[in-house]
Amino acid sequence: MNEVINAILNRRSCRSFTREPVAREDVETILDCALRAPSAAGKQTWQFTAVMGEEKIQRLAAAAGKALSREGYDMYDPTVLIITSNRKDTKFREADNACAMENIYLSANALGLGCVWINQLYDCFDDPGVRAVLREYGVPDDHGVYGCAAIGHPAGGPRDKELVGKKLIVG
Ligand SMILES: Cc1cc2nc3c(=O)[nH]c(=O)nc-3n(C[C@H](O)[C@H](O)[C@H](O)COP(=O)(O)O)c2cc1C
């Protein structure tokens, strides 16, 4: 089967990671794939910020946990976190970032890495404590966070997936 079709058919979310570090070149590749996603009118008003290593990721997770009153929140403790942000005044910011998130998922899976969408920053990116950490990590103040990808070497295999959506061919 075609490799791309195969990758799409087999993509899954992974929520458990080993402590093995992800190679920097793999992170570069994933970011390159994100940058090539489609965006409305080709505007590309986004930024993809890869946060490497437990200490930095957990500092952001702790700030999010505090903002959301979720003590001990750890974003599934990944070894890499990619923050997908976009200018808050971009009309299709969330759709653009969703396209990039799929590229991130597919490229991570293709490299043998696990990945899951983390949505918690969506609800708290302008909380002062969260914003302070985002600013320190280089996310512009006029950006909202419309997705994050927790990435790492998977601990355990994928589960079966039940498909509940519908497909229809007319004609
Ligand atoms: C917009 C969006 C937000 C999501 N947010 C989260 C999240 O915060 N935490 C999480 O564990 N998974 C999150 N997911 C992943 C979904 O739960 C996952 O895609 C779904 O359960 C189907 O599983 P699969 O990705 O393995 O096919 C999100 C997915 C999308 C598209």
The ligand as an ORCA input file, in Angstrom:
! r2SCAN-3c Opt
* xyz 0 1
  C      -9.080     19.073     18.868
  C      -8.524     17.879     19.605
  C      -8.199     18.005     20.946
  C      -7.677     16.908     21.640
  N      -7.305     17.083     22.946
  C      -6.804     16.034     23.624
  C      -6.384     16.191     24.978
  O      -6.429     17.279     25.544
  N      -5.921     15.098     25.629
  C      -5.844     13.872     25.024
  O      -5.435     12.916     25.666
  N      -6.192     13.702     23.723
  C      -6.661     14.752     23.021
  N      -7.004     14.588     21.705
  C      -6.806     13.284     21.048
  C      -8.124     12.530     20.916
  O      -8.606     12.154     22.178
  C      -7.875     11.313     20.009
  O      -7.513     11.737     18.728
  C      -9.115     10.428     19.932
  O      -9.376      9.809     21.171
  C      -8.987      9.335     18.870
  O      -7.862      8.519     19.083
  P      -6.702      8.363     17.991
  O      -6.024      9.717     17.856
  O      -5.792      7.318     18.532
  O      -7.319      7.984     16.695
  C      -7.496     15.672     20.982
  C      -7.810     15.558     19.621
  C      -8.292     16.646     18.935
  C      -8.586     16.536     17.450
*
